[in-house]
Amino acid sequence: PREAAAIDLDTVKARFRLHAARCDRGFSASGTTIEQLRELAADLEAAGANQWIDEAPTASPLLLGRWDLDFCDASDVLSLSLLPLPLGGRVGPIYQSVVAAEAPGKFTVQNGVTFRPPGALSALMDVNGLTSLYEVEARCAVLDNTRVSLAFVGARTRFSALPALGAALPGSVADQIITGIEGIIGQRVYLETTYLDDD
């Protein structure tokens, strides 16, 4: 990455979001575009490195809230575009909602993806609040200044205003299972926050 002092954060963020939007968040990105986006992300990380001298991102209140996906190059997320959606449907908004749990250093995370029908049907469904949503729930605990562990404990699906179908493990059961899983896999599954600001 370039020297942090030479980086205009607003310009880098605007360029990143423009490139990401043009390739549908990575779903239609070429190898060249992915490399350009990775370079822009590295520039943001370098510029934000000084931001965490006094406070770790995992301790920041900025981490909490709903985060919409601008870009991803992870194969498990990009494989969503390969799903045989009916009537030529497409992947809609993808988000992550982070909520503080009761205990310090613990979080509950909802990862969600919305599926939309094609063309004019999509606009009609948006106006009438008709959507198909799939969410997975995870429990997280702080591992260090930038990483939180990630253990999936439930899932649900919902179409439009119908009640959601799904389940999650009760808190105490989930905690026991998570402890056992972490004993087996260690700290290999985690979320990492290397740059964070208001938006």
QUIZI-V112099 format. One record per residue. N is the residue number from 1. RES is the residue in one letter. BURIAL is + if it has 9 or more other C-alpha atoms within 8 Angstrom, else -. D_LAST is the distance of its C-alpha to the last C-alpha in Angstrom with 1 decimal. Layout:
N RES BURIAL D_LAST
N RES BURIAL D_LAST
//
This chain:
1 P - 21.8
2 R - 22.5
3 E - 22.8
4 A + 19.5
5 A - 21.1
6 A - 21.5
7 I + 17.9
8 D - 15.9
9 L - 12.3
10 D - 11.2
11 T - 14.2
12 V + 13.6
13 K + 10.1
14 A - 11.8
15 R + 14.9
16 F + 13.3
17 R + 11.8
18 L - 15.1
19 H + 17.3
20 A + 15.5
21 A + 16.0
22 R - 19.6
23 C + 20.5
24 D + 19.1
25 R + 16.6
26 G + 19.5
27 F - 22.2
28 S - 24.2
29 A + 23.3
30 S - 26.2
31 G - 26.8
32 T - 26.1
33 T + 22.7
34 I + 21.8
35 E - 23.0
36 Q - 21.1
37 L + 17.8
38 R - 18.8
39 E + 19.7
40 L + 16.4
41 A + 14.7
42 A + 17.5
43 D + 16.8
44 L + 13.2
45 E + 14.8
46 A + 17.6
47 A + 15.6
48 G + 13.6
49 A + 17.0
50 N - 18.0
51 Q - 15.0
52 W + 16.7
53 I - 20.1
54 D - 20.1
55 E - 17.8
56 A + 17.3
57 P + 13.9
58 T + 16.1
59 A + 16.9
60 S + 13.6
61 P - 12.5
62 L + 8.8
63 L + 10.2
64 L + 11.3
65 G - 10.2
66 R - 10.0
67 W - 8.3
68 D - 9.7
69 L + 11.6
70 D - 11.3
71 F + 14.3
72 C + 16.8
73 D - 20.3
74 A - 21.6
75 S - 24.9
76 D - 24.6
77 V - 21.5
78 L + 23.0
79 S - 26.3
80 L - 25.0
81 S - 25.9
82 L - 29.5
83 L - 29.9
84 P - 32.8
85 L - 31.0
86 P - 33.6
87 L - 34.3
88 G - 32.0
89 G + 28.8
90 R + 25.5
91 V + 22.4
92 G - 19.8
93 P + 16.2
94 I + 15.7
95 Y + 13.4
96 Q + 13.4
97 S + 13.5
98 V + 14.0
99 V + 16.3
100 A + 18.3
101 A + 22.0
102 E - 24.9
103 A - 25.8
104 P - 23.9
105 G + 22.1
106 K + 22.1
107 F + 19.5
108 T + 20.0
109 V + 17.9
110 Q + 18.3
111 N + 17.8
112 G + 18.5
113 V + 19.6
114 T + 20.9
115 F + 24.0
116 R + 25.0
117 P + 28.4
118 P + 29.0
119 G - 29.1
120 A - 30.0
121 L - 30.1
122 S + 26.4
123 A - 25.8
124 L - 28.5
125 M + 27.0
126 D + 23.6
127 V - 25.4
128 N - 27.5
129 G - 25.0
130 L + 26.9
131 T + 24.9
132 S + 25.8
133 L + 23.4
134 Y + 23.9
135 E + 22.2
136 V + 23.0
137 E + 22.6
138 A + 22.5
139 R + 23.2
140 C + 21.7
141 A + 22.9
142 V + 21.8
143 L + 23.8
144 D - 22.7
145 N + 19.9
146 T + 17.7
147 R + 19.4
148 V + 20.0
149 S + 23.0
150 L + 22.7
151 A + 25.6
152 F - 25.7
153 V + 27.7
154 G + 27.6
155 A + 26.8
156 R + 27.0
157 T + 27.3
158 R + 27.3
159 F + 28.6
160 S - 27.8
161 A - 28.8
162 L - 31.2
163 P - 30.9
164 A - 28.9
165 L - 31.2
166 G - 30.6
167 A - 30.9
168 A - 29.4
169 L - 31.5
170 P - 32.2
171 G - 30.4
172 S - 33.6
173 V - 34.6
174 A + 31.2
175 D - 31.2
176 Q - 34.7
177 I - 33.9
178 I + 30.7
179 T - 32.9
180 G - 35.5
181 I + 33.1
182 E + 31.5
183 G - 35.1
184 I - 35.8
185 I - 32.7
186 G - 31.6
187 Q - 28.0
188 R - 27.7
189 V + 25.2
190 Y + 21.8
191 L - 18.0
192 E - 16.9
193 T + 13.6
194 T + 14.2
195 Y + 10.9
196 L + 8.0
197 D - 5.7
198 D - 3.8
199 D - 0.0
//
